[in-house]
Amino acid sequence: MNVDKESKSNQRRVGFIVIVVLAVLTALEFWISAALIEPLPYLTIIALIKAGLIVYYFMHVTQIRHKEA
């Protein structure tokens, strides 16, 4: 039972970190779009990073891969 509490605590910590990183990237997107004349390349890179984080963490892609193996 102690392992389950540690696992859930670790999952919450990682989830919080992912949410903070997404918030920081969103703020960076806002700043880039306001500060640069041609922000599209930078915004595209940030959007791909955010999409990767969302797919990896919130869609549990690693769990699907481990179940198939």
Protein Blocks (a to p, Z undefined) as FASTA:
>chain_A
ZZmmmmmmmmmmmmmmmmmmmmmmmmmmmmmmmmpmblmlmmmmmmmmmmmmmmmmmnom
mmmmmmmZZ
